[in-house]
Amino acid sequence: MDKPDRSSALDGIQDFLKQIVYGGNDGIVTTFAIVAGFAGAQSDGVAQIGGLAVLVFGLANLFADAVSMGLGEFLSARSQHQMYRARRATRLSRIEGAPDAEIDRFTEILRDRGLAEASARQAAEAISSSPPVMADMMLSHSKGGTAPESEDSALNGLVTFAAFVAFGVVPLLPYLLREADELSLVLSLSATLAALAALGLLRGIATGENRRRAVAETLGVGSICAAVAFVVGWLVGG
């Protein structure tokens, strides 16, 4: 029986790390903000408003924002791809119209990236035999763009949506799984912190950065947002 390919799974996470972290963090903070906001608005505690109110507002907000985030990621990626295609077409036109000038420009780019003058010139002349490759390399170095063929806009949006829902539902679990009482807010806060820590750990594993720092950063950002929601609820409702 074949063992699971951990490297393939890690590669998959790395490919969509931006969408997972972006969607997951926003989902956690958004839904806990509903809980914290209600709690802050009630001097007698969140139990007084009932778990049903938290669930109705929390779930409605969760799925509405998840759809918005997913579509926003899709449209953002589409816009970036269209911009890249426009810049690529302009660059190809310049390569075909003034190849020597573009070779000089590409040589300068490669030299700035650390190649010696002779090596940079040789590489630029060799790559110029394929204008599309040359255009892509020049754009990636000068603009930091990504070729549309390397990303799936729809899949990016779907991963963002899924991460938002999967992580965002965690703060609501105490209200889904048990009757709301004074302990519900504490359980929701604990679940929120655990979800943020898990997201930070996932980021640390995928990027190879210091895991403690990744967890601390994720917890810090989420805690600040939750505190703001609680204080605003207290100010408005108090």
CORPE-V549775 format. One record per helix or strand. SS is the DSSP state (@ for helix, = for strand). FROM is the first residue (numbers start at 0). LEN is the number of residues. If there is no record, write none. Layout:
SS;FROM;LEN
SS;FROM;LEN
This chain:
@;5;10
@;16;25
@;45;4
@;50;47
@;98;14
@;116;11
@;130;12
@;147;3
@;152;16
@;169;8
@;181;26
@;210;27
